[in-house]
């Protein structure tokens, strides 16, 4: 309604000027900010009312950078947020909210408003740094009717100081000197909420949500409204606060002081402090000498197996269950050794050999697996092999010298093509060493593979997996020519196997074997002749024929 009235007035003035010949000056109107006059010396930040600029004709607030300035001896609250808003859907402002500098801030009008619109500058907070007064002023891009550096957008003064000054330039008159200004009344509309009204908290650190009108400062106290030991601080709408110690209901009290030094009544809010349960500290690791005989050896490894999947003395690392990590602790502390652990990435690898090999249907092929420690010594190895179960089956597994097998769990599954073996190396392995040898039966022609699974483990002295993830692989070409049954003989490894005793859970223990099957003589002969060249084959036949003739002469006289 007001804009329509102003518009009609402008039209009337224009018509009058056409007949009178006098020029008409159309200018934006300004409502300056209040709340910054007659502040006490040393006052904290106070909230000013909004600066309101209203255009009469669209475009009076021109495109460009607009700067709002404080007089000397005053400063903005740089932690606060100033907002610049408009009622126009066409006027483009950037930014619309900002943190001011100590003495000024700026914003841009990127597109004017047509028709006329309004502009409001909100949430300015200022305080004096001395006793001088002055005016908030504008500079930068033009606003019709406002003289840059002169027109007052709000008068500021300190009680007993130099006054706020005045300006008669342009259509507005600034508020005068140090006379009547800020009212001598306390802040109003006051309230506080802890954690925005939450009923409980598990932390003593909370956020206070604070509301007050005409507040320059505030003072806060815990439990009782006694403020003698509290510190007066500048008003803020958010405040991080620490509740008093001890569980239970907590109350926070707050009261406010106006820019003219008048205090409000205290207000408060409460919240129940329920501290989060503190987890009990992990117990110190136990000694690997679980059988308490004064030495760490095979007896302790066997004792760990008796407690498999249970807690108690065999749970050396005190994580609630006896498992491979506890077995590893025995390996690492063997004979009183101190586990060696160095820095570095997980870089232990497994190597398979041969990389490429051949076998014939019905025959056998052997694959050797080697452990190559990286940055840290390895104490326990859990090897998971994948193999082509449709072409290969496990015939025999043997550990190399020095390894102590941990025979627990399901170790092989020809149906799934998975082989799992676990063993420890007492006192640790710091250099390359063969782990085990696997003999496979070749079932049918094709190309089979044997590879290291990513689930393999190589534990260091801390029980951490140092396996770097290199998935080594062997390719085995199986030909279709069947051979008579022949068995690869693997020398017995001198190892000590630790098998689980009765009472272990779930997984069925598997006892390691190093069988020495005897090859049939016929199979040896067939296998020998199958690998000879034609010339060597003919020579061998001749030798056998001669041997037969000689035998006849020996046993059958002429």
ZAMAR-12260 format. One line per 5 residues: for each residue x, y, z of C-alpha. Coordinates in pm, 1 decimal, m for minus. Layout:
ZAMAR-12260
X:Y:Z; ... $
//
This chain:
ZAMAR-12260
0.0:0.0:0.0; 284.3:235.5:92.6; 468.2:163.8:m233.4; 149.0:233.0:m430.4; 101.1:561.5:m245.2 $
460.8:659.4:m307.3; 423.2:570.4:m672.3; 110.7:790.3:m708.9; 293.5:1069.6:m531.5; 583.9:1039.4:m773.3 $
346.7:1046.6:m1070.0; 178.7:1356.0:m925.8; 511.5:1527.5:m877.4; 613.8:1445.4:m1231.2; 287.3:1586.7:m1370.9 $
325.7:1898.8:m1154.9; 678.6:1946.9:m1278.7; 566.0:1933.3:m1636.2; 346.7:2235.6:m1579.3; 571.9:2420.8:m1338.8 $
898.5:2352.6:m1518.6; 1074.3:2260.1:m1191.5; 1285.1:1935.3:m1194.9; 1178.5:1646.4:m967.1; 1445.0:1457.9:m765.0 $
1344.4:1099.5:m687.0; 1558.3:923.8:m423.7; 1560.1:606.1:m214.7; 1460.8:641.8:148.5; 1672.8:509.4:436.3 $
1577.3:390.8:784.0; 1904.2:393.6:982.9; 2003.2:136.7:1246.0; 1940.2:206.8:1615.4; 2084.7:60.8:1933.1 $
2438.0:197.3:1910.6; 2406.4:524.2:2101.3; 2515.5:619.4:2452.4; 2691.8:288.4:2510.3; 2902.6:253.8:2826.6 $
3276.2:288.3:2786.2; 3421.0:m57.3:2728.8; 3082.4:m200.0:2628.3; 3067.4:m538.8:2463.4; 2912.7:m596.6:2122.0 $
2552.6:m484.3:2083.4; 2294.8:m580.1:1824.8; 2179.9:m299.9:1598.5; 1839.1:m280.8:1439.3; 1820.9:m328.3:1064.1 $
1923.5:m69.9:807.1; 1635.2:m42.6:561.5; 1675.4:112.8:213.1; 1360.4:150.8:1.2; 1370.2:243.5:m366.9 $
1111.6:478.8:m513.1; 1211.0:393.4:m869.3; 1367.5:62.1:m971.7; 1743.5:69.7:m1016.8; 1819.3:338.0:m756.1 $
2037.3:82.2:m580.2; 2284.4:44.2:m863.4; 2480.5:m257.8:m980.3; 2828.6:m288.7:m831.0; 3011.0:m329.1:m501.3 $
2855.0:m162.0:m196.5; 3064.6:m105.7:117.3; 2937.1:m41.8:471.0; 3186.6:141.3:694.5; 3219.6:210.4:1067.7 $
3361.1:534.5:1209.1; 3701.6:532.8:1377.7; 3692.4:394.6:1730.9; 3432.0:125.2:1654.0; 3445.5:m233.8:1534.6 $
3219.0:m505.7:1399.1; 3184.3:m848.0:1562.1; 3389.6:m1041.6:1306.8; 3260.9:m1373.1:1440.6; 2901.1:m1272.7:1371.9 $
2707.5:m1306.3:1046.9; 2556.8:m1007.4:864.3; 2267.7:m1071.6:627.0; 2169.9:m868.4:318.8; 1817.3:m941.8:199.0 $
1567.0:m800.2:m49.0; 1197.9:m832.5:m117.9; 1266.9:m843.9:m491.1; 1282.0:m1163.2:m690.9; 1485.6:m980.5:m957.5 $
1757.5:m811.8:m752.6; 2060.1:m1043.9:m728.5; 2281.4:m998.0:m418.9; 2611.9:m1171.6:m350.4; 2682.2:m1276.0:m85.1 $
2360.3:m1267.6:109.7; 2539.2:m1351.3:437.6; 2895.2:m1279.0:543.2; 3136.5:m1231.2:831.0; 3225.1:m862.6:844.3 $
3573.6:m722.3:871.7; 3669.1:m525.0:1179.3; 3571.6:m188.7:1029.4; 3378.3:m264.2:708.6; 3215.7:m524.6:488.0 $
3099.4:m532.9:127.2; 2848.9:m704.1:m99.1; 2755.8:m684.8:m465.6; 2435.2:m601.9:m646.5; 2465.5:m808.9:m963.0 $
2124.8:m728.8:m1110.2; 1895.5:m432.2:m1032.3; 1530.6:m457.3:m937.5; 1259.0:m338.7:m1174.0; 1013.0:m230.1:m1044.2 $
1135.0:m66.6:m721.7; 1233.6:m287.2:m428.9; 1372.2:m280.9:m74.1; 1709.5:m376.6:71.8; 1771.2:m464.1:437.0 $
2105.9:m502.8:617.6; 2050.3:m720.5:924.6; 2231.8:m859.7:1230.5; 2511.3:m603.3:1258.4; 2690.4:m615.5:1594.5 $
2924.4:m334.1:1697.1; 3115.0:m209.0:2000.7; 3325.9:95.9:2082.4; 3702.9:69.3:2111.8; 3735.4:423.7:2241.3 $
3507.7:716.3:2332.3; 3454.3:875.6:1991.3; 3119.4:869.0:1814.8; 3026.4:877.7:1448.8; 2802.4:737.7:1179.7 $
2781.2:415.6:983.7; 2824.7:516.4:620.0; 2808.9:373.3:269.1; 3065.0:385.4:m11.7; 3118.2:217.7:m345.3 $
2844.4:178.8:m608.8; 2585.6:457.4:m602.3; 2250.6:456.1:m425.7; 2035.9:747.1:m539.3; 1971.9:976.9:m241.9 $
2265.6:847.3:m33.5; 2586.9:1047.1:m30.3; 2883.7:814.6:5.8; 3078.8:874.1:323.9; 2824.7:1123.7:457.6 $
2468.9:994.6:482.9; 2420.5:815.7:814.2; 2304.9:454.1:814.7; 2312.7:459.4:1196.4; 2452.7:686.0:1467.0 $
2702.8:548.1:1719.6; 2810.9:713.1:2044.5; 2961.6:645.5:2387.6; 2800.6:789.7:2699.3; 2999.9:1098.7:2793.7 $
3198.6:1070.5:2471.5; 3207.2:1274.6:2154.6; 2855.7:1193.1:2035.1; 2732.7:1034.9:1723.4; 2764.6:1332.0:1490.8 $
2503.7:1421.1:1231.1; 2459.8:1469.0:861.8; 2220.5:1689.3:670.8; 2350.2:1578.7:334.9; 2090.2:1415.2:111.3 $
1730.6:1347.7:203.0; 1814.0:1194.8:547.2; 1923.6:1361.9:869.2; 2148.5:1145.3:1088.4; 2082.0:1109.7:1456.4 $
2242.7:1393.0:1650.3; 2528.9:1392.5:1903.9; 2541.3:1234.1:2245.2; 2191.1:1315.4:2364.0; 1899.9:1077.3:2398.6 $
1985.1:741.0:2245.8; 1975.1:382.1:2364.8; 1707.1:320.1:2627.0; 1808.3:245.4:2984.7; 1626.8:m88.7:3001.1 $
1737.2:m450.9:3045.9; 1746.0:m702.7:2762.7; 1417.0:m877.8:2691.4; 1287.9:m1193.7:2520.3; 1560.2:m1393.9:2691.0 $
1596.4:m1773.2:2697.7; 1854.9:m2053.1:2689.5; 1832.6:m2416.0:2575.3; 2098.5:m2681.0:2633.5; 2172.7:m2889.5:2321.5 $
1864.7:m2730.4:2163.6; 1631.7:m2874.6:2426.0; 1768.0:m3230.3:2453.5; 1677.5:m3422.6:2769.2; 2004.9:m3615.2:2811.9 $
2368.5:m3601.0:2707.8; 2662.1:m3840.0:2746.8; 2918.0:m3559.7:2723.4; 2991.5:m3271.0:2958.4; 3054.5:m3050.3:2654.2 $
2725.1:m2904.4:2534.4; 2598.2:m2620.6:2314.1; 2386.7:m2340.8:2458.1; 2122.4:m2195.5:2224.3; 2070.4:m1837.9:2344.9 $
1802.5:m1579.4:2261.5; 1794.0:m1216.2:2380.0; 1690.5:m877.6:2246.0; 1897.6:m567.9:2321.0; 2178.8:m764.4:2485.5 $
2537.9:m652.3:2470.5; 2690.6:m899.0:2713.2; 2601.6:m1216.8:2903.3; 2726.5:m1410.7:3202.9; 2685.1:m1787.4:3264.0 $
2700.9:m2011.7:3570.9; 2661.1:m2385.0:3641.5; 2415.4:m2540.0:3888.6; 2324.1:m2225.9:4089.1; 2250.2:m1866.1:3975.0 $
2562.7:m1737.9:4147.3; 2774.1:m1532.7:3907.3; 3051.4:m1397.7:4131.4; 3309.7:m1635.3:3980.7; 3180.0:m1608.7:3623.1 $
3316.7:m1386.4:3349.3; 3112.9:m1132.5:3154.7; 3142.4:m1199.3:2781.2; 2999.0:m1065.8:2457.7; 2651.4:m1185.2:2366.3 $
2638.4:m1480.1:2123.5; 2350.8:m1691.2:1998.4; 2559.4:m2012.0:2030.1; 2798.2:m2097.3:2309.5; 3000.4:m2413.6:2374.2 $
2979.6:m2485.3:2745.0; 3114.8:m2743.6:2991.9; 2876.9:m2885.4:3249.7; 2988.8:m2945.3:3607.2; 3145.0:m3283.0:3687.0 $
2947.0:m3587.0:3797.9; 2649.3:m3769.2:3652.8; 2292.9:m3649.4:3709.7; 2076.7:m3347.4:3631.9; 2269.1:m3034.4:3537.6 $
2138.1:m2677.7:3519.5; 2292.3:m2381.1:3340.2; 2198.1:m2023.2:3439.3; 2249.3:m1713.7:3224.5; 2165.6:m1346.2:3248.7 $
2224.0:m1057.6:3010.1; 2341.9:m695.6:3021.3; 2207.2:m425.9:2791.1; 2434.9:m182.9:2606.4; 2348.3:73.2:2872.4 $
2457.3:m158.4:3155.3; 2122.1:m286.6:3281.7; 2107.1:m656.6:3375.4; 1818.6:m891.5:3307.3; 1688.3:m1158.1:3540.1 $
1860.5:m1496.6:3517.4; 1708.7:m1771.8:3302.9; 1811.9:m2137.9:3299.1; 1769.9:m2478.6:3139.9; 1853.1:m2830.3:3257.9 $
1975.6:m3155.7:3104.8; 2059.2:m3496.9:3249.1; 2424.1:m3596.0:3214.7; 2465.5:m3972.4:3170.0; 2833.6:m4044.9:3104.5 $
2904.6:m4306.9:2840.1; 3026.3:m4635.1:2984.3; 3403.4:m4650.6:2977.2; 3532.4:m4972.4:2827.8; 3755.3:m5167.8:3061.1 $
4118.3:m5147.2:2953.9; 4254.0:m5450.7:2775.5; 4453.2:m5666.0:3017.2; 4824.1:m5691.5:2968.8; 4923.6:m5976.6:2736.1 $
5007.5:m6299.3:2914.2; 5330.2:m6492.4:2893.1; 5368.5:m6744.1:2609.3; 5494.9:m6981.7:2880.0; 5137.3:m7097.1:2931.3 $
5233.2:m7425.4:3099.3; 5456.2:m7234.1:3344.3; 5758.1:m7460.9:3317.2; 6011.8:m7181.7:3276.3; 6064.1:m7217.3:2902.3 $
5865.8:m7151.8:2586.1; 5862.9:m7459.3:2369.7; 5651.3:m7733.4:2215.0; 5476.5:m7790.8:2547.3; 5333.3:m7439.3:2535.2 $
5225.3:m7485.0:2173.6; 5042.1:m7803.0:2272.7; 4881.7:m7627.5:2571.3; 4755.5:m7348.3:2346.0; 4585.5:m7611.9:2130.9 $
4403.6:m7753.8:2434.4; 4244.4:m7414.7:2491.9; 4154.9:m7350.6:2127.0; 3849.4:m7123.1:2082.5; 3834.0:m7058.3:2458.5 $
3952.1:m6779.5:2687.2; 4175.8:m6830.5:2988.5; 4548.6:m6876.0:3036.0; 4598.4:m6993.8:2677.0; 4453.9:m6665.5:2547.5 $
4796.9:m6505.4:2551.5; 4698.6:m6178.3:2381.6; 4389.1:m6146.0:2602.7; 4142.0:m6085.3:2318.8; 3887.3:m6331.5:2459.4 $
3967.0:m6638.1:2246.4; 4258.3:m6875.4:2197.2; 4345.5:m6880.6:1829.7; 4622.4:m6857.5:1575.0; 4750.6:m6531.6:1724.4 $
4820.6:m6705.4:2054.5; 4998.3:m6990.7:1873.2; 5199.2:m6718.8:1696.5; 5296.7:m6570.3:2034.4; 5450.8:m6904.1:2132.1 $
5648.0:m6914.1:1805.2; 5766.5:m6557.0:1858.9; 5878.2:m6616.5:2218.8; 6033.2:m6959.4:2160.1; 6317.0:m7030.5:2407.8 $
6280.6:m6677.3:2544.5; 6339.8:m6502.8:2213.2; 6234.6:m6137.5:2184.1; 6009.0:m6089.1:1878.6; 6168.0:m5871.0:1616.2 $
5938.0:m5621.1:1446.6; 6049.2:m5345.6:1213.5; 5853.6:m5080.6:1031.2; 5741.5:m5122.3:674.9; 5445.1:m5223.7:464.4 $
5301.1:m5574.7:445.9; 5537.8:m5721.8:187.6; 5581.8:m6093.6:257.4; 5506.5:m6307.6:m48.9; 5466.5:m6675.5:m137.4 $
5643.7:m6825.4:m438.0; 5533.2:m7140.4:m623.5; 5763.1:m7358.5:m829.5; 5776.0:m7470.7:m1094.9; 5583.3:m7187.6:m1256.6 $
5495.6:m7401.5:m1559.8; 5502.2:m7778.6:m1569.0; 5344.9:m8081.2:m1735.1; 5183.3:m8408.9:m1627.2; 4996.4:m8691.2:m1791.1 $
4654.6:m8822.0:m1703.8; 4691.5:m9072.3:m1422.0; 5032.4:m8934.7:m1324.5; 5140.1:m8694.5:m1051.4; 5290.2:m8348.6:m1030.3 $
5457.7:m8174.6:m734.5; 5441.4:m7801.9:m644.8; 5673.0:m7640.8:m386.8; 5564.2:m7332.0:m192.4; 5827.4:m7093.9:m56.6 $
5785.2:m6809.9:197.7; 5975.7:m6487.2:124.5; 5964.5:m6257.4:433.2; 5968.6:m5885.2:364.2; 6032.5:m5604.4:614.5 $
5947.6:m5815.2:921.8; 6031.1:m6170.8:1034.5; 5749.8:m6423.8:1000.2; 5653.9:m6656.0:1286.8; 5334.4:m6827.6:1168.7 $
5209.9:m6900.0:817.8; 4860.7:m6998.5:711.4; 4868.3:m7088.3:343.0; 4548.7:m7112.1:139.3; 4593.4:m7272.5:m203.6 $
4333.9:m7285.6:m477.3; 4363.6:m7557.2:m741.9; 4160.2:m7685.5:m1035.9; 3959.8:m7955.9:m858.5; 3816.3:m8091.5:m1183.5 $
4165.8:m8183.9:m1303.4; 4371.3:m8221.4:m984.6; 4333.8:m8390.7:m647.8; 4562.3:m8365.2:m345.0; 4768.4:m8681.9:m305.1 $
5024.0:m8579.4:m45.4; 5133.9:m8275.9:160.5; 5463.8:m8246.8:345.1; 5622.2:m7959.5:539.3; 5981.9:m7858.7:492.7 $
6228.8:m7891.9:782.1; 6194.2:m7644.8:1067.2; 5819.9:m7581.2:1046.8; 5586.4:m7682.7:1329.9; 5246.8:m7774.6:1184.9 $
4930.2:m7653.8:1353.5; 4693.6:m7935.2:1260.3; 4353.3:m7793.0:1337.4; 4057.3:m7716.6:1118.7; 3951.7:m7846.9:780.0 $
4271.3:m7846.3:579.7; 4170.7:m7963.3:233.5; 3866.2:m7990.6:12.9; 3901.8:m8147.6:m328.2; 3540.3:m8064.4:m401.4 $
3605.0:m7692.2:m356.8; 3961.6:m7701.8:m485.7; 4103.4:m7550.7:m164.6; 4399.6:m7656.9:46.8; 4473.2:m7487.7:382.2 $
4785.7:m7550.4:590.1; 4914.0:m7369.5:899.6; 5254.6:m7395.8:1064.4; 5480.3:m7193.0:1288.3; 5851.2:m7129.1:1266.0 $
6000.7:m7112.6:1616.8; 6204.2:m6793.3:1677.0; 6092.0:m6654.0:1343.1; 6185.0:m6666.7:977.2; 6391.8:m6376.7:844.7 $
6501.2:m6518.1:507.0; 6350.3:m6714.4:219.1; 6254.6:m7070.8:305.9; 6045.4:m7351.7:157.0; 5718.5:m7396.7:342.9 $
5574.6:m7720.3:203.0; 5546.7:m7949.6:m98.1; 5213.5:m8062.1:m241.7; 5176.4:m8364.7:m473.3; 4867.4:m8369.5:m695.5 $
4712.3:m8653.9:m895.8; 4642.1:m8552.9:m1257.0; 4282.4:m8657.2:m1323.8; 4211.4:m8556.4:m1683.7; 4359.8:m8357.8:m1973.6 $
4357.4:m7978.2:m1976.6; 4537.7:m7682.1:m1822.8; 4512.8:m7677.1:m1442.2; 4623.2:m7400.5:m1209.0; 4748.8:m7387.8:m850.7 $
4746.0:m7039.4:m694.5; 4786.4:m6859.9:m361.5; 4457.9:m6731.3:m218.6; 4432.7:m6376.5:m80.4; 4315.5:m6525.3:249.9 $
4666.6:m6650.3:325.3; 4841.1:m6516.9:635.7; 5204.0:m6449.3:729.4; 5214.7:m6326.3:1091.5; 5484.7:m6105.5:1239.0 $
5577.9:m6086.0:1606.9; 5278.8:m5861.7:1681.5; 5031.5:m6105.5:1530.5; 4975.7:m5878.9:1229.5; 4939.6:m6017.6:878.6 $
5241.9:m5922.3:669.3; 5121.6:m6101.6:352.4; 5140.7:m5845.4:76.1; 4874.7:m6005.8:m140.8; 5087.2:m6125.8:m432.0 $
4887.6:m6416.0:m574.2; 5154.0:m6649.8:m715.7; 5037.7:m6919.4:m959.2; 5156.6:m7238.4:m1128.3; 5014.1:m7364.2:m1459.5 $
5005.8:m7740.6:m1517.4; 4941.7:m7883.8:m1864.2; 4789.9:m8233.4:m1839.3; 4815.5:m8445.2:m2153.9; 4567.1:m8712.0:m2250.7 $
4808.6:m9006.9:m2266.3; 4736.7:m9222.0:m1959.7; 5025.2:m9373.0:m1765.5; 5042.5:m9664.0:m1524.8; 4996.5:m9568.9:m1162.7 $
5313.8:m9407.9:m1031.0; 5363.3:m9218.2:m707.9; 5602.0:m8931.4:m641.3; 5799.2:m9008.9:m327.2; 5849.0:m8716.1:m91.5 $
6131.2:m8744.5:165.3; 5998.9:m8733.4:520.6; 6045.2:m8388.4:672.7; 6183.7:m8376.3:1025.4; 5904.8:m8178.0:1187.0 $
5713.1:m8192.8:1510.6; 5336.8:m8181.4:1462.8; 5110.8:m8030.1:1727.7; 4764.3:m8182.9:1697.0; 4453.7:m8075.8:1890.1 $
4328.8:m8278.6:2179.1; 3974.2:m8380.2:2261.7; 3746.0:m8091.8:2345.1; 3841.4:m7850.4:2067.6; 3538.4:m7687.2:1908.8 $
3362.6:m7711.2:1576.3; 3641.5:m7775.3:1328.9; 3762.9:m8135.8:1310.1; 4138.9:m8168.5:1369.7; 4343.8:m8313.6:1086.2 $
4667.2:m8499.8:1155.3; 4951.1:m8426.8:913.3; 5108.8:m8731.9:743.4; 5422.4:m8785.7:541.0; 5349.7:m9125.9:388.3 $
5616.9:m9300.4:181.8; 5423.5:m9509.2:m74.1; 5615.0:m9784.5:m256.6; 5611.8:m9766.9:m635.5; 5525.5:m10085.4:m825.2 $
5821.1:m10221.4:m1022.1; 5620.6:m10233.2:m1342.8; 5524.6:m9871.9:m1299.8; 5887.8:m9774.1:m1250.7; 5989.1:m9957.1:m1569.1 $
5706.4:m9806.0:m1771.6; 5782.4:m9462.1:m1636.2; 6153.7:m9506.9:m1711.0; 6098.5:m9617.1:m2070.8; 5834.7:m9351.1:m2138.5 $
6094.0:m9078.4:m2101.5; 6358.6:m9228.9:m2339.3; 6434.1:m9107.0:m2689.7; 6387.8:m9360.4:m2979.6; 6762.4:m9427.9:m3002.1 $
6797.6:m9477.8:m2627.3; 6483.2:m9693.2:m2631.4; 6635.8:m9924.5:m2898.5; 6961.8:m9946.5:m2703.6; 6775.6:m10034.4:m2386.4 $
6587.2:m10315.4:m2571.5; 6916.8:m10452.2:m2700.4; 7065.5:m10447.9:m2349.6; 6766.3:m10627.1:m2208.0; 6777.4:m10888.1:m2486.4 $
7145.4:m10951.2:m2420.3; 7077.8:m10972.8:m2049.4; 6801.1:m11224.6:m2115.4; 7023.9:m11437.2:m2328.9; 7296.1:m11430.0:m2065.7 $
7049.3:m11531.9:m1798.1; 6936.4:m11826.4:m2014.4; 7294.8:m11940.9:m2054.0; 7344.2:m11914.3:m1676.2; 7037.8:m12108.0:m1567.6 $
6999.4:m12347.6:m1864.0; 7314.1:m12543.7:m1960.2; 7368.7:m12620.6:m2324.0 $
//
